[in-house]
């Protein structure tokens, strides 16, 4: 999606936002977005299909407090991403 040099900043921003939304929602790859405290704040349909959680279950998920990740030791690697 190209924008002309004459495009207003609002038009450019809305085109950029639309591209991001389409990429996020239509991606065949699962995408999960976290808040700095580890809470899930957003995920795409591919993520829902992969993990099979309901929206309610997904939004209470906190990757920094997940017992299975803590027990396995994976939490040390995950914390580095935060």
C-alpha positions in Angstrom: 0.0 0.0 0.0 1.8 3.1 -1.2 1.0 6.6 0.0 1.5 9.7 -2.1 4.0 12.4 -1.0 1.0 14.7 -0.6 -0.7 12.4 1.9 -1.6 13.9 5.3 0.1 12.5 8.4 -3.3 11.1 9.5 -3.8 9.3 6.2 -0.3 7.8 6.4 -0.8 6.7 10.0 -4.1 5.1 9.3 -2.7 3.2 6.3 0.2 2.0 8.5 -2.3 0.9 11.2 -4.4 -0.9 8.7 -1.4 -2.8 7.3 -0.4 -3.8 10.8 -3.9 -4.9 11.7 -4.1 -7.0 8.5 -0.7 -8.6 9.1 -1.5 -9.3 12.7 -5.0 -10.8 12.2 -4.3 -12.7 9.0 -0.8 -14.1 9.8 -0.6 -17.9 9.8 2.0 -17.6 12.5 0.8 -17.3 16.1 1.4 -13.9 17.6 1.0 -13.0 21.3 1.6 -9.6 22.8 2.5 -9.1 26.4 2.3 -6.2 28.8 5.6 -5.5 30.7 4.2 -7.4 33.7 3.7 -10.6 31.7 0.0 -10.4 31.1 -1.4 -11.3 27.7 -2.8 -8.1 26.1 -3.4 -9.3 22.6 -3.2 -12.4 20.3 -4.2 -13.3 16.8 -6.5 -16.1 15.5 -3.5 -18.4 14.7 -2.5 -18.2 18.4 -6.1 -19.1 19.5 -6.1 -22.1 17.1 -2.7 -23.3 18.3 -3.4 -23.1 22.0 -7.1 -23.7 22.0 -7.8 -21.3 24.9 -10.9 -19.3 25.3 -10.5 -15.5 25.2 -11.1 -15.4 29.0 -8.4 -18.0 29.7 -6.0 -16.2 27.4 -6.4 -12.8 29.0 -5.7 -14.1 32.5 -2.6 -15.9 31.3 0.6 -14.3 32.7 3.7 -15.7 31.2 5.9 -14.6 34.1 3.8 -16.4 36.6 3.0 -19.6 34.7 3.7 -22.6 37.0 4.8 -24.9 34.2 7.3 -22.4 32.8 8.7 -21.8 36.3 9.0 -25.5 37.1 10.7 -26.2 33.8 13.3 -23.5 34.2 12.2 -21.8 31.0 11.1 -18.7 32.9 14.8 -17.6 33.1 14.9 -17.3 29.4 11.5 -15.7 29.1 12.4 -13.0 31.7 15.3 -12.0 29.5 12.8 -10.9 26.8 11.2 -8.6 29.3 
